[in-house]
Amino acid sequence: MTSTTASRSHHGWKALIYCSIYIFPVLAVVGFYAGGWWVFSAIIAGYILVPISDMIIGTSTKNLDPDEEKVAAKSDIFRYVTFGIAPVIVAVVLWGCWVASLYELAWYQYLGLVLSVALVSGGIGLTVAHEQCHKVNKVDMFLARMSLMCTCYMHFTIEHVYGHHARVATDEDPATAKLGQSLYHFYFQSVFGGYWSAWELEKTRLRKRRLGFWSLRNQMLWYTIVPLAFMSLITYLFGWSGLIFFGLQAVVGFSYLEVINYIEHYGLERRRTAQGGYERVKPFHSWNSDHVVSNYMLFGLPRHSDHHAHGTRKYQILRSLPGSPQLPYGYPMMMPLAFFPVLWRRVMDHRVAQARAVMSQAPLMD
């Protein structure tokens, strides 16, 4: 077996591990039909079993060597892994709306159903859509938009790529949390600020192309019409109870994303240059996590420092970079912690001070 063949075989197994993300839609459905408190199976797996696995298996700073990276970057199997997510999300969301309209559920069953479906549409869907919306390929973008439709967050494809990545770790970025800012204050800043930013970015794009607001090429109009049409379909099929369920899971779904946004850049700042702009985005402008299990479950998203320093890098080749500030725990443990501001600041504020000290010693680059 040649080294290239062995490398491809290894990456095939690695891609199979990424497929473990599909267990969450299965748990959401099977957990409901198992009855009782089993409806929380997906939540337990995501926020108890994954953090425990992170603690047991720990972190790894190992990166692919240059030859392995070339093979992995060209391997379509990693892309194919993401292709099934969007159809699964649509199916699970429609199933949830159907269940909510058909069954008389106890309060805890309804809550478990909302949280579990939202974990699929938001926690998983937005993670994979985040990867896909950085691609120029039309198939990837279509699938990203399909996923985001289920949480009414299609504007994310504009704001994240052209807004957040350009303005990250500055006061101009609604998706960057300031030192001392609570999750609750940040949440409204990011949700409403991000949506407004997407409109401004799209209007600027249309002006540059000499297109009017009501042009068919106005993406934000479509990102408004498509979710409304989807909700109309849900109302037609499942009535008001289905629509209410959809709205609840959508809000919880995009809230998963906003909690992650809060974690990813908390307290980190880019410095001003002599010309009045901001320094170039570097690895130390994003919090990094090398926890093995949550990195596989979240398609490398926790290796966020490399993602922002090199925005077009594919998830399977994201690296652990020296100089990047490290989170003490994986994302599934950091997310619940963020809901308790006193504990969050006790864990994170001194780490922010250390990260800023490292940043202050780095050369200032335009």
Secondary structure as a PSIPRED ss2 file (coil, helix, strand):
# PSIPRED VFORMAT (PSIPRED V4.0)

   1 M C   1.000  0.000  0.000
   2 T C   1.000  0.000  0.000
   3 S H   0.000  1.000  0.000
   4 T H   0.000  1.000  0.000
   5 T H   0.000  1.000  0.000
   6 A H   0.000  1.000  0.000
   7 S H   0.000  1.000  0.000
   8 R H   0.000  1.000  0.000
   9 S H   0.000  1.000  0.000
  10 H H   0.000  1.000  0.000
  11 H H   0.000  1.000  0.000
  12 G H   0.000  1.000  0.000
  13 W H   0.000  1.000  0.000
  14 K H   0.000  1.000  0.000
  15 A H   0.000  1.000  0.000
  16 L H   0.000  1.000  0.000
  17 I H   0.000  1.000  0.000
  18 Y H   0.000  1.000  0.000
  19 C H   0.000  1.000  0.000
  20 S H   0.000  1.000  0.000
  21 I H   0.000  1.000  0.000
  22 Y H   0.000  1.000  0.000
  23 I H   0.000  1.000  0.000
  24 F H   0.000  1.000  0.000
  25 P H   0.000  1.000  0.000
  26 V H   0.000  1.000  0.000
  27 L H   0.000  1.000  0.000
  28 A H   0.000  1.000  0.000
  29 V H   0.000  1.000  0.000
  30 V H   0.000  1.000  0.000
  31 G H   0.000  1.000  0.000
  32 F H   0.000  1.000  0.000
  33 Y H   0.000  1.000  0.000
  34 A H   0.000  1.000  0.000
  35 G C   1.000  0.000  0.000
  36 G H   0.000  1.000  0.000
  37 W H   0.000  1.000  0.000
  38 W H   0.000  1.000  0.000
  39 V H   0.000  1.000  0.000
  40 F H   0.000  1.000  0.000
  41 S H   0.000  1.000  0.000
  42 A H   0.000  1.000  0.000
  43 I H   0.000  1.000  0.000
  44 I H   0.000  1.000  0.000
  45 A H   0.000  1.000  0.000
  46 G H   0.000  1.000  0.000
  47 Y H   0.000  1.000  0.000
  48 I H   0.000  1.000  0.000
  49 L H   0.000  1.000  0.000
  50 V H   0.000  1.000  0.000
  51 P H   0.000  1.000  0.000
  52 I H   0.000  1.000  0.000
  53 S H   0.000  1.000  0.000
  54 D H   0.000  1.000  0.000
  55 M H   0.000  1.000  0.000
  56 I H   0.000  1.000  0.000
  57 I H   0.000  1.000  0.000
  58 G C   1.000  0.000  0.000
  59 T E   0.000  0.000  1.000
  60 S C   1.000  0.000  0.000
  61 T C   1.000  0.000  0.000
  62 K C   1.000  0.000  0.000
  63 N C   1.000  0.000  0.000
  64 L C   1.000  0.000  0.000
  65 D C   1.000  0.000  0.000
  66 P H   0.000  1.000  0.000
  67 D H   0.000  1.000  0.000
  68 E H   0.000  1.000  0.000
  69 E H   0.000  1.000  0.000
  70 K H   0.000  1.000  0.000
  71 V H   0.000  1.000  0.000
  72 A H   0.000  1.000  0.000
  73 A H   0.000  1.000  0.000
  74 K H   0.000  1.000  0.000
  75 S C   1.000  0.000  0.000
  76 D C   1.000  0.000  0.000
  77 I H   0.000  1.000  0.000
  78 F H   0.000  1.000  0.000
  79 R H   0.000  1.000  0.000
  80 Y H   0.000  1.000  0.000
  81 V H   0.000  1.000  0.000
  82 T H   0.000  1.000  0.000
  83 F H   0.000  1.000  0.000
  84 G C   1.000  0.000  0.000
  85 I H   0.000  1.000  0.000
  86 A H   0.000  1.000  0.000
  87 P H   0.000  1.000  0.000
  88 V H   0.000  1.000  0.000
  89 I H   0.000  1.000  0.000
  90 V H   0.000  1.000  0.000
  91 A H   0.000  1.000  0.000
  92 V H   0.000  1.000  0.000
  93 V H   0.000  1.000  0.000
  94 L H   0.000  1.000  0.000
  95 W H   0.000  1.000  0.000
  96 G H   0.000  1.000  0.000
  97 C H   0.000  1.000  0.000
  98 W H   0.000  1.000  0.000
  99 V H   0.000  1.000  0.000
 100 A H   0.000  1.000  0.000
 101 S H   0.000  1.000  0.000
 102 L H   0.000  1.000  0.000
 103 Y C   1.000  0.000  0.000
 104 E C   1.000  0.000  0.000
 105 L C   1.000  0.000  0.000
 106 A C   1.000  0.000  0.000
 107 W H   0.000  1.000  0.000
 108 Y H   0.000  1.000  0.000
 109 Q H   0.000  1.000  0.000
 110 Y H   0.000  1.000  0.000
 111 L H   0.000  1.000  0.000
 112 G H   0.000  1.000  0.000
 113 L H   0.000  1.000  0.000
 114 V H   0.000  1.000  0.000
 115 L H   0.000  1.000  0.000
 116 S H   0.000  1.000  0.000
 117 V H   0.000  1.000  0.000
 118 A H   0.000  1.000  0.000
 119 L H   0.000  1.000  0.000
 120 V H   0.000  1.000  0.000
 121 S H   0.000  1.000  0.000
 122 G H   0.000  1.000  0.000
 123 G H   0.000  1.000  0.000
 124 I H   0.000  1.000  0.000
 125 G H   0.000  1.000  0.000
 126 L H   0.000  1.000  0.000
 127 T H   0.000  1.000  0.000
 128 V H   0.000  1.000  0.000
 129 A H   0.000  1.000  0.000
 130 H H   0.000  1.000  0.000
 131 E H   0.000  1.000  0.000
 132 Q H   0.000  1.000  0.000
 133 C C   1.000  0.000  0.000
 134 H C   1.000  0.000  0.000
 135 K C   1.000  0.000  0.000
 136 V C   1.000  0.000  0.000
 137 N C   1.000  0.000  0.000
 138 K H   0.000  1.000  0.000
 139 V H   0.000  1.000  0.000
 140 D H   0.000  1.000  0.000
 141 M H   0.000  1.000  0.000
 142 F H   0.000  1.000  0.000
 143 L H   0.000  1.000  0.000
 144 A H   0.000  1.000  0.000
 145 R H   0.000  1.000  0.000
 146 M H   0.000  1.000  0.000
 147 S H   0.000  1.000  0.000
 148 L H   0.000  1.000  0.000
 149 M H   0.000  1.000  0.000
 150 C C   1.000  0.000  0.000
 151 T C   1.000  0.000  0.000
 152 C C   1.000  0.000  0.000
 153 Y C   1.000  0.000  0.000
 154 M C   1.000  0.000  0.000
 155 H C   1.000  0.000  0.000
 156 F H   0.000  1.000  0.000
 157 T H   0.000  1.000  0.000
 158 I H   0.000  1.000  0.000
 159 E H   0.000  1.000  0.000
 160 H H   0.000  1.000  0.000
 161 V H   0.000  1.000  0.000
 162 Y H   0.000  1.000  0.000
 163 G H   0.000  1.000  0.000
 164 H H   0.000  1.000  0.000
 165 H H   0.000  1.000  0.000
 166 A H   0.000  1.000  0.000
 167 R H   0.000  1.000  0.000
 168 V C   1.000  0.000  0.000
 169 A C   1.000  0.000  0.000
 170 T C   1.000  0.000  0.000
 171 D C   1.000  0.000  0.000
 172 E C   1.000  0.000  0.000
 173 D C   1.000  0.000  0.000
 174 P C   1.000  0.000  0.000
 175 A C   1.000  0.000  0.000
 176 T C   1.000  0.000  0.000
 177 A C   1.000  0.000  0.000
 178 K C   1.000  0.000  0.000
 179 L C   1.000  0.000  0.000
 180 G C   1.000  0.000  0.000
 181 Q C   1.000  0.000  0.000
 182 S C   1.000  0.000  0.000
 183 L H   0.000  1.000  0.000
 184 Y H   0.000  1.000  0.000
 185 H H   0.000  1.000  0.000
 186 F H   0.000  1.000  0.000
 187 Y H   0.000  1.000  0.000
 188 F H   0.000  1.000  0.000
 189 Q H   0.000  1.000  0.000
 190 S H   0.000  1.000  0.000
 191 V H   0.000  1.000  0.000
 192 F H   0.000  1.000  0.000
 193 G H   0.000  1.000  0.000
 194 G H   0.000  1.000  0.000
 195 Y H   0.000  1.000  0.000
 196 W H   0.000  1.000  0.000
 197 S H   0.000  1.000  0.000
 198 A H   0.000  1.000  0.000
 199 W H   0.000  1.000  0.000
 200 E H   0.000  1.000  0.000
 201 L H   0.000  1.000  0.000
 202 E H   0.000  1.000  0.000
 203 K H   0.000  1.000  0.000
 204 T H   0.000  1.000  0.000
 205 R H   0.000  1.000  0.000
 206 L H   0.000  1.000  0.000
 207 R H   0.000  1.000  0.000
 208 K H   0.000  1.000  0.000
 209 R C   1.000  0.000  0.000
 210 R C   1.000  0.000  0.000
 211 L C   1.000  0.000  0.000
 212 G C   1.000  0.000  0.000
 213 F C   1.000  0.000  0.000
 214 W C   1.000  0.000  0.000
 215 S C   1.000  0.000  0.000
 216 L C   1.000  0.000  0.000
 217 R C   1.000  0.000  0.000
 218 N C   1.000  0.000  0.000
 219 Q H   0.000  1.000  0.000
 220 M H   0.000  1.000  0.000
 221 L H   0.000  1.000  0.000
 222 W H   0.000  1.000  0.000
 223 Y H   0.000  1.000  0.000
 224 T H   0.000  1.000  0.000
 225 I H   0.000  1.000  0.000
 226 V H   0.000  1.000  0.000
 227 P H   0.000  1.000  0.000
 228 L H   0.000  1.000  0.000
 229 A H   0.000  1.000  0.000
 230 F H   0.000  1.000  0.000
 231 M H   0.000  1.000  0.000
 232 S H   0.000  1.000  0.000
 233 L H   0.000  1.000  0.000
 234 I H   0.000  1.000  0.000
 235 T H   0.000  1.000  0.000
 236 Y H   0.000  1.000  0.000
 237 L H   0.000  1.000  0.000
 238 F H   0.000  1.000  0.000
 239 G H   0.000  1.000  0.000
 240 W H   0.000  1.000  0.000
 241 S H   0.000  1.000  0.000
 242 G H   0.000  1.000  0.000
 243 L H   0.000  1.000  0.000
 244 I H   0.000  1.000  0.000
 245 F H   0.000  1.000  0.000
 246 F H   0.000  1.000  0.000
 247 G H   0.000  1.000  0.000
 248 L H   0.000  1.000  0.000
 249 Q H   0.000  1.000  0.000
 250 A H   0.000  1.000  0.000
 251 V H   0.000  1.000  0.000
 252 V H   0.000  1.000  0.000
 253 G H   0.000  1.000  0.000
 254 F H   0.000  1.000  0.000
 255 S H   0.000  1.000  0.000
 256 Y H   0.000  1.000  0.000
 257 L H   0.000  1.000  0.000
 258 E H   0.000  1.000  0.000
 259 V H   0.000  1.000  0.000
 260 I H   0.000  1.000  0.000
 261 N H   0.000  1.000  0.000
 262 Y H   0.000  1.000  0.000
 263 I H   0.000  1.000  0.000
 264 E H   0.000  1.000  0.000
 265 H H   0.000  1.000  0.000
 266 Y C   1.000  0.000  0.000
 267 G C   1.000  0.000  0.000
 268 L C   1.000  0.000  0.000
 269 E C   1.000  0.000  0.000
 270 R C   1.000  0.000  0.000
 271 R C   1.000  0.000  0.000
 272 R E   0.000  0.000  1.000
 273 T C   1.000  0.000  0.000
 274 A C   1.000  0.000  0.000
 275 Q C   1.000  0.000  0.000
 276 G C   1.000  0.000  0.000
 277 G C   1.000  0.000  0.000
 278 Y E   0.000  0.000  1.000
 279 E C   1.000  0.000  0.000
 280 R C   1.000  0.000  0.000
 281 V C   1.000  0.000  0.000
 282 K C   1.000  0.000  0.000
 283 P H   0.000  1.000  0.000
 284 F H   0.000  1.000  0.000
 285 H H   0.000  1.000  0.000
 286 S C   1.000  0.000  0.000
 287 W C   1.000  0.000  0.000
 288 N E   0.000  0.000  1.000
 289 S C   1.000  0.000  0.000
 290 D C   1.000  0.000  0.000
 291 H E   0.000  0.000  1.000
 292 V H   0.000  1.000  0.000
 293 V H   0.000  1.000  0.000
 294 S H   0.000  1.000  0.000
 295 N H   0.000  1.000  0.000
 296 Y H   0.000  1.000  0.000
 297 M H   0.000  1.000  0.000
 298 L C   1.000  0.000  0.000
 299 F C   1.000  0.000  0.000
 300 G C   1.000  0.000  0.000
 301 L C   1.000  0.000  0.000
 302 P C   1.000  0.000  0.000
 303 R C   1.000  0.000  0.000
 304 H H   0.000  1.000  0.000
 305 S H   0.000  1.000  0.000
 306 D H   0.000  1.000  0.000
 307 H H   0.000  1.000  0.000
 308 H H   0.000  1.000  0.000
 309 A H   0.000  1.000  0.000
 310 H C   1.000  0.000  0.000
 311 G C   1.000  0.000  0.000
 312 T C   1.000  0.000  0.000
 313 R C   1.000  0.000  0.000
 314 K C   1.000  0.000  0.000
 315 Y H   0.000  1.000  0.000
 316 Q H   0.000  1.000  0.000
 317 I H   0.000  1.000  0.000
 318 L C   1.000  0.000  0.000
 319 R C   1.000  0.000  0.000
 320 S C   1.000  0.000  0.000
 321 L C   1.000  0.000  0.000
 322 P C   1.000  0.000  0.000
 323 G C   1.000  0.000  0.000
 324 S C   1.000  0.000  0.000
 325 P C   1.000  0.000  0.000
 326 Q E   0.000  0.000  1.000
 327 L C   1.000  0.000  0.000
 328 P C   1.000  0.000  0.000
 329 Y C   1.000  0.000  0.000
 330 G C   1.000  0.000  0.000
 331 Y H   0.000  1.000  0.000
 332 P H   0.000  1.000  0.000
 333 M H   0.000  1.000  0.000
 334 M H   0.000  1.000  0.000
 335 M H   0.000  1.000  0.000
 336 P H   0.000  1.000  0.000
 337 L H   0.000  1.000  0.000
 338 A H   0.000  1.000  0.000
 339 F C   1.000  0.000  0.000
 340 F C   1.000  0.000  0.000
 341 P H   0.000  1.000  0.000
 342 V H   0.000  1.000  0.000
 343 L H   0.000  1.000  0.000
 344 W H   0.000  1.000  0.000
 345 R H   0.000  1.000  0.000
 346 R H   0.000  1.000  0.000
 347 V H   0.000  1.000  0.000
 348 M H   0.000  1.000  0.000
 349 D H   0.000  1.000  0.000
 350 H H   0.000  1.000  0.000
 351 R H   0.000  1.000  0.000
 352 V H   0.000  1.000  0.000
 353 A H   0.000  1.000  0.000
 354 Q H   0.000  1.000  0.000
 355 A H   0.000  1.000  0.000
 356 R H   0.000  1.000  0.000
 357 A H   0.000  1.000  0.000
 358 V H   0.000  1.000  0.000
 359 M H   0.000  1.000  0.000
 360 S H   0.000  1.000  0.000
 361 Q H   0.000  1.000  0.000
 362 A C   1.000  0.000  0.000
 363 P C   1.000  0.000  0.000
 364 L C   1.000  0.000  0.000
 365 M C   1.000  0.000  0.000
 366 D C   1.000  0.000  0.000
